[in-house]
Amino acid sequence: MSDVVFTADFASARQWVAGRSWAYPDGGPVNPDDDKLDHLVADPAYSRTGTFRATRRPDGRWDAGLLTTEGSDDGFMVRTGDVLETRVRLPEETGAWPAVWTWRDGGQEVDVFEYHPDNPDLLEFSNHVRGGHKYHRDESVRPGAWLDLTVSFGARSVAWSVDGERVFTDHRGVGRAWHAHLIVNLSVCAGRYHPPPDPGVSGMCFEVARLVVRRPRADSPYGATDEPS
């Protein structure tokens, strides 16, 4: 038994801060050491509709959209036992780097997903809190595809599902006291690990149609200790 405790309204300034994150040095706007060409912007056209955009700048960087619950009026954080559900449309352009992830105080990162169109059938799932990682390949994963993703943040195991099918359980978990803010963004690769955008490409995007977080009720047999198997 669980209750919905968060339903993303990307237009809401109470829920989300745009164009700034302490996951970037000094809060942004750039993060070149992480192989990113991003230049974060608060312009609502880049994130507030649920379509996260990036456009090429004259200086070679890319204006890019990012939203985080960190520093927002509501200050929402996911915590141990929560289940996050989201529906996304993957980008098509080489160099696009979309992600939904968590962050707090220099860490606490769990990647709901990362994607790079140069690996067209591959999603990346990572638990940086305790070291779980999976490269998930499937024919349903492709540039432009819509996917339903679910992540259960268990104390002893984090589990990922794609289109209703469990595809990875890390048997590491996040611990009983874990909590972290949400980040949704579109980064742009600089070329160290994945190729940068083609020279003729001036824009890219990915979409998030839905993002909700469910939390077990106090009388749930799972409580905040783990996700159901």
C-alpha positions as CSV (number, residue, x, y, z in Angstrom):
1,M,0.0,0.0,0.0
2,S,1.4,3.4,-1.0
3,D,0.3,7.0,-1.5
4,V,1.3,9.4,-4.2
5,V,3.4,12.1,-2.4
6,F,4.7,14.0,-5.4
7,T,3.3,14.7,-8.9
8,A,5.6,16.7,-11.0
9,D,4.2,20.0,-12.3
10,F,7.2,21.4,-14.2
11,A,5.6,24.8,-14.5
12,S,5.5,25.2,-10.7
13,A,8.1,27.5,-9.1
14,R,7.2,26.0,-5.7
15,Q,8.2,22.5,-6.8
16,W,11.2,23.2,-9.1
17,V,14.1,25.6,-9.5
18,A,15.2,26.1,-13.1
19,G,18.7,26.5,-14.5
20,R,20.7,26.0,-11.3
21,S,22.0,22.9,-9.4
22,W,24.6,22.3,-6.8
23,A,25.4,19.1,-8.6
24,Y,27.3,21.6,-10.9
25,P,30.3,23.5,-9.6
26,D,29.2,26.6,-7.8
27,G,25.6,25.8,-8.8
28,G,26.4,26.1,-12.5
29,P,25.9,27.2,-15.2
30,V,28.7,25.0,-16.6
31,N,30.3,21.6,-15.7
32,P,33.1,20.9,-18.2
33,D,34.9,18.5,-15.9
34,D,32.0,16.1,-16.3
35,D,32.3,16.2,-20.1
36,K,29.4,18.5,-20.5
37,L,28.8,21.4,-22.9
38,D,25.9,22.6,-20.9
39,H,25.2,26.2,-20.1
40,L,22.2,26.0,-17.8
41,V,19.5,28.5,-18.3
42,A,16.3,29.4,-16.4
43,D,14.4,30.3,-19.5
44,P,11.1,28.4,-19.1
45,A,11.1,27.4,-22.8
46,Y,13.9,25.0,-21.9
47,S,12.2,23.0,-19.2
48,R,8.9,24.2,-17.8
49,T,6.7,22.5,-20.4
50,G,8.2,19.1,-19.6
51,T,10.1,19.2,-22.9
52,F,13.8,19.7,-21.9
53,R,15.7,21.5,-24.6
54,A,19.3,22.4,-25.6
55,T,20.3,24.9,-28.3
56,R,23.8,25.7,-29.6
57,R,25.4,28.9,-28.5
58,P,27.9,31.0,-30.5
59,D,30.7,30.2,-28.0
60,G,30.4,26.4,-28.6
61,R,28.5,25.7,-25.4
62,W,24.8,24.8,-25.4
63,D,22.0,26.5,-23.5
64,A,20.3,23.7,-21.7
65,G,17.3,23.0,-19.5
66,L,17.5,21.7,-15.9
67,L,15.0,21.5,-13.1
68,T,15.7,20.5,-9.5
69,T,13.6,20.3,-6.3
70,E,16.8,21.5,-4.4
71,G,16.3,25.0,-3.2
72,S,12.6,25.1,-4.1
73,D,9.9,26.3,-1.8
74,D,8.5,22.8,-1.4
75,G,12.0,21.3,-1.1
76,F,10.7,17.8,-2.0
77,M,13.1,14.8,-1.5
78,V,12.7,11.2,-2.3
79,R,13.6,8.9,0.5
80,T,14.2,5.2,1.3
81,G,11.1,3.1,0.3
82,D,9.8,5.5,-2.3
83,V,8.9,4.4,-5.8
84,L,9.4,6.8,-8.7
85,E,7.5,6.4,-11.9
86,T,8.1,8.4,-15.1
87,R,7.2,8.3,-18.8
88,V,9.9,9.8,-21.1
89,R,10.5,10.2,-24.8
90,L,14.2,9.7,-25.7
91,P,16.1,12.2,-27.8
92,E,17.3,11.4,-31.3
93,E,20.3,13.7,-31.8
94,T,23.9,12.5,-31.2
95,G,25.4,14.3,-28.2
96,A,22.1,14.4,-26.3
97,W,22.4,13.2,-22.7
98,P,19.0,13.2,-20.9
99,A,18.7,12.0,-17.3
100,V,16.4,11.8,-14.3
101,W,18.5,11.5,-11.1
102,T,18.9,12.4,-7.4
103,W,21.4,14.6,-5.6
104,R,22.1,16.0,-2.1
105,D,25.1,17.5,-0.4
106,G,27.7,16.4,-3.0
107,G,26.3,12.9,-3.6
108,Q,23.4,10.6,-2.8
109,E,23.1,10.1,-6.6
110,V,20.8,7.4,-8.0
111,D,20.3,7.6,-11.8
112,V,16.7,6.7,-12.7
113,F,18.1,6.6,-16.3
114,E,20.8,8.1,-18.6
115,Y,20.8,7.7,-22.3
116,H,23.1,8.5,-25.3
117,P,21.7,8.1,-28.8
118,D,25.1,6.9,-30.1
119,N,24.3,3.7,-28.1
120,P,20.7,3.6,-29.5
121,D,19.4,0.5,-27.6
122,L,21.1,1.1,-24.2
123,L,19.8,2.6,-21.0
124,E,22.2,3.3,-18.1
125,F,21.0,2.7,-14.5
126,S,23.3,3.6,-11.6
127,N,23.3,3.6,-7.8
128,H,26.2,5.8,-6.9
129,V,25.3,5.6,-3.2
130,R,26.4,2.0,-2.9
131,G,27.8,1.1,-6.3
132,G,25.2,-0.7,-8.3
133,H,25.2,-0.3,-12.1
134,K,23.6,-1.8,-15.2
135,Y,23.8,-1.4,-18.9
136,H,20.3,-2.4,-20.1
137,R,19.9,-3.2,-23.8
138,D,16.5,-3.9,-25.5
139,E,14.9,-3.3,-28.9
140,S,12.3,-1.1,-27.2
141,V,15.1,1.4,-26.4
142,R,15.7,3.6,-29.4
143,P,16.0,7.2,-30.3
144,G,12.6,8.8,-30.2
145,A,11.0,6.0,-28.2
146,W,8.5,6.5,-25.4
147,L,9.4,4.5,-22.3
148,D,7.8,3.9,-18.9
149,L,10.4,3.7,-16.1
150,T,10.0,2.7,-12.5
151,V,12.6,2.8,-9.8
152,S,12.2,1.5,-6.2
153,F,14.6,3.0,-3.8
154,G,15.0,0.1,-1.3
155,A,17.3,0.2,1.7
156,R,18.8,-3.1,0.7
157,S,18.1,-3.0,-3.0
158,V,17.3,-0.5,-5.8
159,A,15.2,-2.0,-8.6
160,W,14.5,-0.7,-12.1
161,S,11.6,-1.6,-14.4
162,V,11.1,-0.7,-18.1
163,D,7.6,-0.8,-19.5
164,G,6.4,-2.8,-16.5
165,E,9.1,-5.4,-16.6
166,R,11.8,-5.7,-13.9
167,V,15.1,-5.5,-15.6
168,F,17.7,-4.8,-12.8
169,T,17.9,-5.3,-9.1
170,D,21.2,-4.1,-7.6
171,H,21.1,-5.8,-4.2
172,R,23.0,-2.8,-2.8
173,G,20.2,-0.4,-1.9
174,V,20.5,3.1,-0.5
175,G,20.4,2.5,3.3
176,R,17.6,3.2,5.7
177,A,18.2,7.0,6.2
178,W,18.8,8.0,2.5
179,H,17.0,11.0,1.1
180,A,17.8,13.3,-1.9
181,H,16.4,15.9,-4.2
182,L,15.2,15.2,-7.8
183,I,16.9,16.5,-10.9
184,V,15.6,16.3,-14.5
185,N,17.8,17.7,-17.3
186,L,19.2,17.5,-20.8
187,S,22.9,17.7,-20.9
188,V,25.1,17.8,-24.0
189,C,28.2,15.6,-24.4
190,A,31.6,17.2,-25.0
191,G,33.2,14.2,-26.7
192,R,35.4,12.5,-24.1
193,Y,33.1,9.5,-23.5
194,H,30.4,10.0,-26.1
195,P,30.5,12.0,-29.4
196,P,29.4,15.7,-29.3
197,P,26.5,16.9,-31.5
198,D,27.0,16.9,-35.2
199,P,28.1,20.3,-36.5
200,G,24.9,20.9,-38.4
201,V,22.7,20.3,-35.4
202,S,21.5,23.4,-33.5
203,G,18.9,22.0,-31.2
204,M,17.7,18.8,-29.3
205,C,15.1,17.8,-26.8
206,F,13.6,15.0,-24.7
207,E,10.2,14.9,-23.1
208,V,8.9,13.9,-19.7
209,A,5.2,13.3,-19.9
210,R,4.7,12.1,-16.3
211,L,6.7,11.8,-13.1
212,V,5.2,10.7,-9.8
213,V,6.6,9.4,-6.5
214,R,4.8,6.9,-4.3
215,R,5.5,6.3,-0.6
216,P,4.6,3.2,1.4
217,R,2.0,3.8,4.1
218,A,3.0,3.2,7.7
219,D,1.1,0.0,7.8
220,S,2.9,-1.4,4.7
221,P,4.8,-4.6,5.3
222,Y,7.8,-3.1,3.5
223,G,7.7,0.2,5.4
224,A,10.8,2.2,4.5
225,T,13.2,-0.7,4.6
226,D,13.0,-2.3,1.1
227,E,11.1,-2.6,-2.1
228,P,8.8,-5.6,-2.7
229,S,10.4,-8.4,-4.7
